[in-house]
Amino acid sequence: MYSSWATPPDFSPQRANPVDGSEGFVAGDERATDNLQTRAGPRKGQNRGVRILVATDSIGPLSSRQAGEVIASGWSPAAEVSVLPIGEAGAGFVAAYADLAGLTTSSRVADGLIVTTGRGPDTAVVQVLGPKAGPGIPYEQSSRAIGDAIADVLHSRPLRRLMVDLAGLWVHDAGAGLLAALGATADRPLDEGVARLEGLSELDLTPARALLGEAELIGVVPASQLSQQLLGLRGITSRAGREAGVVPELMLRTDASLEAFARRASAAHAESPGAGTCGGLGFAVLALGGKLSTGPALALGSVAGQEALRGVDLVVTGCSIFDFASRGGGVVAATAEAAAAALSPCIVIAGEVLIGSREMRTMGIEAGYPVHESLSETARRVARSWSW
């Protein structure tokens, strides 16, 4: 059943044993749920009655679902194992959510950007990936491309829910280009970057809000940016400008342009936490009446996630590199937090484990296991240690 992923490329493991030497268990919205995969084992054997949740980030070339199924094979068929696709904004979110909700995805290249959409009967997800962020402030970069992708989806069919991964573009225009693509109008160009917003005095979002209609809009962002402010000393201009050594006068003018735009678009959200996420794209979502969330929160908070966490005995998460700098990323952190709330131990299987047991414990991780030879073989080894 798992043969196509049973032997993925090697991940340069550190060792085959857990980092902390642990050898066993110590006591201590929407129904985007159709594709939660649960494998129930027979009611006999050493894993009798054990419930395990596998919620892993992508590992190497494997998507969250693929990696999760390979890991689950280590415990199957003796235990009841649920695989929950889960991903982070700017990385594996779109693929994971499409697998979770049963959406059909397609990708295309437009003007050097990769546009990916996932569509279902009343739900859609959108992501636009461009070049990686550079130093300083991208004064002339526009967010119009992501607005065009959203408009395309909205024109195709009525939606109940639309999720947009905001982490794929390097912009600084507070979503002005996105709003322009949806029909917003102003007395200054909205789709030519923050530099052209200076002097704006008139702005009308009525056409954009009309196009969105009754659809619930959710901007998906990295957890680290959920509280990012748009304006002022803690805003995106001050932060990016100081890091790049931008002269204060230019930073003040840029921040003033963003403030004038934000006050006219939605004064109530100009200073909201998260308005500055992803170059201000979070603000555009809030201005349209939407909300912000993270990819892991959507998966773990779904009916499928809550169902899988109920009465779970062990939570297994994973990533490509589990090190001190990234701590495995947002998926690992959120999954460990969910496991703690469920009073269950959490372990990590990763391509490489470069973090000590003390740091793991502060994150709520019991042990970390680097991949040895293949992911499937490592999963079987780990399962022998975590069986009771």
C-alpha positions as CSV (number, residue, x, y, z in Angstrom):
1,M,0.0,0.0,0.0
2,Y,2.9,2.3,0.8
3,S,5.3,0.9,-1.8
4,S,5.5,4.1,-3.9
5,W,6.9,6.1,-0.9
6,A,8.5,3.3,1.0
7,T,12.1,4.2,0.1
8,P,12.4,7.9,-0.5
9,P,15.9,9.5,-1.0
10,D,18.2,9.4,2.0
11,F,18.1,12.4,4.4
12,S,21.7,12.3,5.8
13,P,20.6,11.1,9.3
14,Q,22.5,11.8,12.4
15,R,21.7,8.5,14.1
16,A,19.0,5.8,14.2
17,N,18.1,6.2,17.9
18,P,16.0,8.9,19.4
19,V,18.0,12.0,20.4
20,D,17.1,11.8,24.1
21,G,17.5,8.0,24.3
22,S,13.9,7.4,25.0
23,E,12.9,3.8,24.4
24,G,9.1,3.9,25.1
25,F,6.1,5.6,26.3
26,V,6.3,7.1,29.8
27,A,2.8,8.0,31.3
28,G,2.9,11.3,32.0
29,D,-16.3,24.9,10.4
30,E,-16.4,23.3,7.6
31,R,-16.3,19.5,7.2
32,A,-13.0,19.5,5.4
33,T,-12.7,16.0,6.7
34,D,-13.5,13.6,4.1
35,N,-10.0,12.6,3.4
36,L,-8.8,12.1,6.9
37,Q,-7.2,8.7,6.6
38,T,-7.8,6.3,9.5
39,R,-6.4,2.8,9.6
40,A,-8.0,0.7,12.3
41,G,-6.1,-2.4,13.4
42,P,-7.3,-5.7,14.9
43,R,-8.2,-5.8,18.5
44,K,-5.3,-8.0,19.5
45,G,-1.5,-7.7,19.8
46,Q,0.7,-5.3,21.6
47,N,-0.8,-2.1,20.1
48,R,-4.3,-3.1,21.2
49,G,-6.6,-0.1,21.4
50,V,-3.9,2.5,20.7
51,R,-4.9,5.6,18.9
52,I,-2.2,7.5,17.0
53,L,-2.3,10.7,15.1
54,V,0.3,11.5,12.4
55,A,0.3,15.2,11.4
56,T,3.6,15.9,9.7
57,D,4.9,18.6,7.5
58,S,6.3,17.6,4.1
59,I,9.5,15.6,4.4
60,G,12.0,15.8,1.6
61,P,10.1,15.2,-1.7
62,L,7.1,13.8,0.1
63,S,4.0,16.0,0.7
64,S,2.3,16.0,4.1
65,R,-0.1,13.3,3.2
66,Q,2.5,11.1,1.5
67,A,4.9,11.4,4.4
68,G,2.1,10.8,6.9
69,E,1.0,7.6,5.2
70,V,4.6,6.3,5.1
71,I,5.0,7.0,8.8
72,A,1.6,5.5,9.6
73,S,2.7,2.3,8.0
74,G,5.1,1.8,10.9
75,W,2.2,1.2,13.2
76,S,-0.3,-0.3,10.8
77,P,-2.2,-2.5,10.9
78,A,-2.1,-3.2,14.7
79,A,-3.0,0.3,15.8
80,E,-5.7,2.8,14.9
81,V,-3.7,5.5,13.0
82,S,-5.1,8.7,11.6
83,V,-3.2,10.8,9.0
84,L,-4.0,14.5,9.0
85,P,-2.6,16.5,6.1
86,I,-1.2,19.8,7.5
87,G,1.0,22.5,6.0
88,E,2.3,26.1,6.6
89,A,1.7,29.2,4.6
90,G,4.3,29.7,1.8
91,A,5.2,26.1,1.9
92,G,3.0,23.0,2.0
93,F,-0.4,24.5,3.0
94,V,-2.2,24.4,-0.4
95,A,-1.3,20.8,-1.1
96,A,-2.1,19.7,2.5
97,Y,-5.4,21.5,2.6
98,A,-6.4,20.2,-0.8
99,D,-5.7,16.6,0.4
100,L,-7.7,17.3,3.6
101,A,-10.7,18.9,1.9
102,G,-10.7,16.8,-1.3
103,L,-10.0,19.8,-3.6
104,T,-8.7,19.4,-7.1
105,T,-5.5,21.5,-7.7
106,S,-3.9,23.0,-10.8
107,S,-0.9,25.1,-11.3
108,R,0.3,27.5,-14.1
109,V,3.1,29.9,-14.7
110,A,2.2,33.5,-15.3
111,D,4.7,36.4,-15.6
112,G,7.3,34.3,-13.8
113,L,4.9,33.5,-10.9
114,I,3.5,30.1,-10.0
115,V,-0.2,30.3,-9.5
116,T,-1.9,27.3,-7.8
117,T,-5.6,26.9,-7.1
118,G,-7.5,24.2,-5.4
119,R,-11.3,24.0,-6.1
120,G,-14.2,22.1,-4.6
121,P,-18.0,22.4,-4.8
122,D,-18.1,25.5,-2.5
123,T,-14.5,25.9,-1.3
124,A,-11.3,27.1,-3.0
125,V,-7.7,27.8,-2.1
126,V,-5.3,30.1,-3.9
127,Q,-1.5,30.6,-3.7
128,V,0.9,32.7,-5.8
129,L,4.6,32.1,-5.5
130,G,7.2,34.5,-6.6
131,P,10.9,35.2,-6.0
132,K,12.1,35.0,-2.5
133,A,12.2,38.2,-0.4
134,G,15.3,40.3,-0.6
135,P,16.7,43.1,1.6
136,G,15.0,46.4,2.0
137,I,11.5,47.6,0.8
138,P,10.2,46.5,-2.6
139,Y,8.7,49.9,-3.5
140,E,7.5,49.0,-6.9
141,Q,6.3,45.4,-6.3
142,S,2.6,44.9,-6.6
143,S,0.2,42.3,-5.1
144,R,-2.0,42.4,-8.2
145,A,-1.1,38.9,-9.2
146,I,-2.7,37.3,-6.1
147,G,-5.8,39.5,-6.7
148,D,-6.0,38.3,-10.3
149,A,-5.9,34.7,-9.1
150,I,-8.6,35.4,-6.5
151,A,-10.8,37.1,-9.1
152,D,-10.4,34.2,-11.4
153,V,-11.7,31.8,-8.8
154,L,-14.6,34.1,-7.7
155,H,-15.7,34.5,-11.3
156,S,-15.7,30.7,-11.9
157,R,-18.4,29.8,-9.4
158,P,-20.1,31.0,-6.2
159,L,-18.1,30.1,-3.1
160,R,-18.8,29.6,0.6
161,R,-15.2,29.8,1.7
162,L,-12.0,31.1,0.0
163,M,-8.6,30.6,1.6
164,V,-5.6,32.5,0.3
165,D,-2.0,31.7,1.1
166,L,-0.5,35.2,1.6
167,A,3.1,34.1,2.1
168,G,4.2,33.7,-1.5
169,L,4.9,37.3,-2.7
170,W,7.5,39.8,-1.7
171,V,5.4,43.0,-1.6
172,H,5.0,46.1,0.5
173,D,1.8,47.6,-0.8
174,A,-0.7,46.6,2.0
175,G,-2.6,44.6,-0.6
176,A,-3.4,47.6,-2.8
177,G,-2.7,45.6,-5.9
178,L,-4.8,42.7,-4.7
179,L,-7.8,45.1,-4.1
180,A,-7.3,46.7,-7.5
181,A,-7.6,43.3,-9.2
182,L,-10.9,42.8,-7.4
183,G,-12.2,46.1,-8.7
184,A,-11.2,48.7,-6.2
185,T,-10.7,52.2,-7.6
186,A,-8.6,55.2,-6.4
187,D,-7.2,58.5,-7.5
188,R,-3.7,57.0,-7.5
189,P,-2.5,53.7,-9.2
190,L,-3.1,50.8,-6.8
191,D,-1.2,48.2,-8.7
192,E,2.2,49.8,-9.1
193,G,3.6,49.3,-5.6
194,V,3.7,51.4,-2.5
195,A,5.8,54.1,-4.3
196,R,2.7,55.1,-6.4
197,L,0.3,55.3,-3.4
198,E,1.8,58.7,-2.3
199,G,-0.8,61.4,-2.5
200,L,-3.9,59.1,-2.5
201,S,-7.0,60.8,-1.2
202,E,-9.9,58.8,-2.7
203,L,-10.5,55.0,-2.5
204,D,-13.5,52.9,-3.2
205,L,-13.6,49.2,-2.2
206,T,-17.3,48.7,-3.0
207,P,-16.6,46.7,-6.3
208,A,-14.1,44.4,-4.5
209,R,-16.5,43.7,-1.7
210,A,-19.3,43.0,-4.2
211,L,-17.2,40.5,-6.1
212,L,-16.4,38.7,-2.9
213,G,-20.0,38.5,-2.0
214,E,-21.0,36.2,0.9
215,A,-17.8,34.1,0.6
216,E,-15.8,33.7,3.8
217,L,-12.3,35.0,3.1
218,I,-9.4,33.6,5.1
219,G,-5.8,34.8,4.7
220,V,-3.4,32.0,5.6
221,V,-0.1,33.4,7.1
222,P,2.9,32.1,9.0
223,A,2.3,32.0,12.8
224,S,5.3,34.3,13.4
225,Q,3.5,37.1,11.6
226,L,0.0,36.9,13.1
227,S,0.7,39.9,15.3
228,Q,2.7,42.0,12.8
229,Q,1.5,45.6,12.7
230,L,1.2,47.5,9.5
231,L,2.1,51.1,10.6
232,G,4.3,53.0,12.9
233,L,7.5,52.1,14.8
234,R,6.6,48.4,14.9
235,G,5.2,48.4,11.4
236,I,6.5,46.8,8.2
237,T,8.2,49.9,6.9
238,S,10.1,50.6,10.1
239,R,11.2,47.0,10.4
240,A,12.3,46.4,6.8
241,G,13.8,49.9,6.5
242,R,15.9,49.7,9.6
243,E,17.2,46.2,8.7
244,A,18.3,47.6,5.2
245,G,19.6,50.9,6.4
246,V,16.9,53.0,4.6
247,V,17.1,56.7,5.3
248,P,14.5,57.8,7.9
249,E,13.0,60.4,5.5
250,L,12.1,57.7,3.0
251,M,10.8,55.4,5.6
252,L,8.5,58.2,7.0
253,R,7.1,58.9,3.5
254,T,6.5,55.3,2.8
255,D,4.7,54.7,6.1
256,A,2.6,57.9,5.5
257,S,1.5,56.6,2.1
258,L,0.5,53.2,3.7
259,E,-1.4,55.0,6.5
260,A,-3.3,57.2,4.0
261,F,-4.2,54.1,2.0
262,A,-5.2,52.1,5.1
263,R,-7.3,54.8,6.7
264,R,-9.4,55.1,3.5
265,A,-9.6,51.4,2.9
266,S,-10.6,50.4,6.4
267,A,-9.7,52.7,9.3
268,A,-10.9,50.1,11.8
269,H,-8.2,47.6,10.7
270,A,-5.3,50.0,10.1
271,E,-3.8,49.1,13.4
272,S,-5.1,45.6,13.8
273,P,-2.6,42.8,14.8
274,G,-1.7,40.9,11.7
275,A,-2.5,43.8,9.3
276,G,1.2,44.0,8.4
277,T,1.6,40.3,7.7
278,C,3.1,39.4,4.4
279,G,3.8,42.9,3.3
280,G,0.4,44.2,4.4
281,L,-1.6,41.6,2.5
282,G,-3.2,40.7,5.9
283,F,-4.6,44.2,5.9
284,A,-6.3,43.7,2.6
285,V,-8.0,40.5,3.8
286,L,-9.2,42.3,7.0
287,A,-10.4,45.3,5.0
288,L,-12.6,42.9,2.9
289,G,-14.2,41.5,6.1
290,G,-12.0,38.4,6.2
291,K,-9.9,36.9,8.9
292,L,-6.4,35.6,9.3
293,S,-5.2,32.1,10.4
294,T,-2.4,29.7,10.0
295,G,-2.3,26.5,8.0
296,P,-1.7,24.2,11.0
297,A,-4.5,26.0,12.9
298,L,-7.0,25.3,10.1
299,A,-6.0,21.6,9.9
300,L,-5.9,20.9,13.6
301,G,-9.1,23.0,14.3
302,S,-11.1,21.2,11.5
303,V,-13.6,18.5,12.4
304,A,-11.1,16.0,11.1
305,G,-8.3,17.4,13.4
306,Q,-10.5,17.5,16.5
307,E,-11.8,14.0,15.8
308,A,-8.3,12.7,15.4
309,L,-7.1,14.4,18.6
310,R,-10.0,13.1,20.7
311,G,-8.6,10.3,22.9
312,V,-5.3,10.1,21.1
313,D,-2.5,8.2,22.8
314,L,0.5,9.4,20.7
315,V,1.0,12.3,18.3
316,V,3.7,12.0,15.6
317,T,4.8,15.0,13.6
318,G,7.7,15.5,11.3
319,C,9.7,17.8,9.0
320,S,12.7,17.8,6.8
321,I,15.1,19.4,9.3
322,F,14.5,19.7,13.0
323,D,17.1,22.1,14.2
324,F,17.5,24.9,16.8
325,A,17.1,27.7,14.4
326,S,13.7,26.7,12.9
327,R,12.6,24.2,15.6
328,G,11.0,22.3,12.8
329,G,8.7,25.1,11.6
330,G,5.1,26.0,12.3
331,V,3.7,22.6,11.7
332,V,5.9,20.9,14.4
333,A,5.2,23.7,16.9
334,A,1.4,23.7,16.4
335,T,1.2,19.9,16.5
336,A,3.2,19.7,19.7
337,E,0.9,22.3,21.3
338,A,-2.2,20.4,20.2
339,A,-0.7,17.2,21.6
340,A,-0.1,18.9,24.9
341,A,-3.6,20.2,25.0
342,A,-4.8,16.6,24.4
343,L,-2.5,15.4,27.2
344,S,-0.6,13.1,24.8
345,P,3.1,12.7,24.1
346,C,4.5,14.1,20.9
347,I,7.5,12.8,18.9
348,V,9.2,14.1,15.8
349,I,10.5,12.1,12.8
350,A,12.7,14.3,10.6
351,G,15.2,14.0,7.8
352,E,17.8,15.5,10.1
353,V,17.6,16.1,13.9
354,L,20.1,18.8,15.0
355,I,18.5,19.9,18.3
356,G,19.1,18.6,21.8
357,S,16.7,16.9,24.1
358,R,16.5,19.9,26.5
359,E,15.3,22.2,23.7
360,M,12.9,19.6,22.5
361,R,11.3,19.3,25.9
362,T,10.7,23.1,26.1
363,M,8.6,22.6,22.9
364,G,6.7,19.7,24.3
365,I,8.5,17.1,22.2
366,E,9.4,13.9,23.9
367,A,12.0,12.6,21.3
368,G,13.3,13.3,17.8
369,Y,14.2,10.6,15.3
370,P,16.3,11.2,12.3
371,V,15.6,9.2,9.1
372,H,17.8,6.2,8.7
373,E,18.0,4.5,5.3
374,S,14.3,5.2,4.4
375,L,11.4,6.9,6.1
376,S,9.4,3.7,6.2
377,E,12.1,1.8,7.9
378,T,12.6,4.6,10.4
379,A,8.8,4.6,11.1
380,R,8.9,0.9,11.9
381,R,11.8,1.4,14.2
382,V,10.1,4.2,16.0
383,A,6.9,2.2,16.3
384,R,8.7,-0.6,18.1
385,S,9.8,1.9,20.7
386,W,6.3,3.6,21.0
387,S,4.1,0.5,21.3
388,W,2.2,-0.5,24.4
